[in-house]
Structure formats: structure tokens, C-alpha cells
Amino acid sequence: MSAFHVLKSILQFWAEDSVGDDVAWSLVMNFHRWFRSSSSLLYDPSLNAMVHSLMQKLFSLLLTDLATINTTIVFASFHRLILCT
């Protein structure tokens, strides 16, 4: 099993478990920061690049879907999304 599939299954388990569980919710919310930190024991540059690429694709799909419903996108980044409604 590849590292990505292990990572995906861990996150799916945490996400399912996070409903009503503050610890699991905290793990899901802080995972990206921990995963990207070069001081983390889990840090792997190639895995990090793969996850970032998938995030860009998903973000692009989100922006495309917003455009199809005639939403004006004022500003869009991974950190902030400003829409004109």
C-alpha cells in the first residue's frame, strides 16, 4: 500500500470519527500544518508535492463550479475566497 493510500485512509477515519469528537476534529483541522512541516516525522517532499497538486486541482474545480452558477469571484487563494453575490 502506498504512503498516499495510508494517508488517505487515516484522514477518512479521522473525518468520520470527528463528528462529535473534539480530538478527532482537531486532528483533521491541524493535519495540513503538521503534514507540511519539515520538522514533522511524517514529512516527505514528494508526498507533500502530490497532496499540494491534488489540492490545486480540487480548488480549480471549486472555482469552476462557482463560475457555472454565475458567482463573481473577487479573490481566490487557498487561504481566502471572496465572492460577490
C-alpha positions as CSV (number, residue, x, y, z in Angstrom):
1,M,0.0,0.0,0.0
2,S,1.4,3.4,-1.0
3,A,2.0,6.2,1.5
4,F,-0.7,8.2,-0.1
5,H,-3.3,5.5,0.4
6,V,-2.3,5.1,4.0
7,L,-2.6,8.9,4.5
8,K,-6.0,8.9,2.8
9,S,-7.3,6.1,4.9
10,I,-6.1,7.9,8.1
11,L,-7.8,11.1,7.1
12,Q,-11.0,9.3,6.2
13,F,-11.1,7.6,9.6
14,W,-10.5,10.9,11.4
15,A,-13.1,12.7,9.4
16,E,-15.7,10.0,10.1
17,D,-14.7,10.0,13.8
18,S,-14.7,13.8,14.1
19,V,-18.5,14.1,14.3
20,G,-19.0,14.9,18.0
21,D,-15.3,14.2,18.9
22,D,-13.2,17.3,19.6
23,V,-9.9,15.4,19.5
24,A,-10.6,13.9,16.1
25,W,-11.8,17.2,14.8
26,S,-8.6,18.9,16.0
27,L,-6.5,16.3,14.2
28,V,-8.3,16.8,10.9
29,M,-8.1,20.6,11.2
30,N,-4.4,20.7,12.1
31,F,-3.3,17.9,9.8
32,H,-2.2,20.1,6.9
33,R,0.1,22.2,9.1
34,W,1.6,19.1,10.7
35,F,2.0,17.3,7.3
36,R,3.8,20.3,5.6
37,S,6.2,20.9,8.5
38,S,9.7,19.8,7.6
39,S,10.3,19.0,11.3
40,S,7.5,16.5,11.3
41,L,8.4,12.8,11.3
42,L,5.8,12.3,8.5
43,Y,7.4,14.9,6.2
44,D,8.0,13.6,2.7
45,P,8.7,16.1,0.0
46,S,7.3,14.0,-2.8
47,L,4.1,13.1,-0.9
48,N,3.8,16.8,0.0
49,A,4.0,17.8,-3.6
50,M,1.4,15.2,-4.6
51,V,-1.0,16.4,-2.0
52,H,-0.4,20.0,-3.0
53,S,-1.1,19.1,-6.6
54,L,-4.4,17.4,-5.7
55,M,-5.4,20.5,-3.6
56,Q,-4.8,22.7,-6.6
57,K,-7.0,20.5,-8.8
58,L,-9.7,20.5,-6.2
59,F,-9.5,24.3,-5.8
60,S,-9.7,24.7,-9.5
61,L,-12.8,22.5,-9.7
62,L,-14.4,24.6,-6.9
63,L,-13.7,27.8,-8.7
64,T,-15.2,26.3,-11.9
65,D,-18.3,25.2,-10.2
66,L,-18.7,28.7,-8.6
67,A,-18.4,30.2,-12.1
68,T,-21.0,28.0,-13.5
69,I,-23.6,29.3,-11.1
70,N,-22.8,32.9,-12.1
71,T,-20.9,33.8,-8.9
72,T,-18.3,36.6,-9.3
73,I,-15.0,35.6,-7.8
74,V,-13.3,38.8,-6.4
75,F,-10.3,37.0,-4.9
76,A,-9.4,33.3,-4.5
77,S,-6.5,31.6,-2.8
78,F,-6.0,28.6,-0.6
79,H,-6.4,30.8,2.4
80,R,-9.2,33.1,1.4
81,L,-12.1,33.1,-1.0
82,I,-14.1,36.4,-1.6
83,L,-17.2,36.2,-3.7
84,C,-19.6,38.9,-4.9
85,T,-23.2,37.8,-4.5
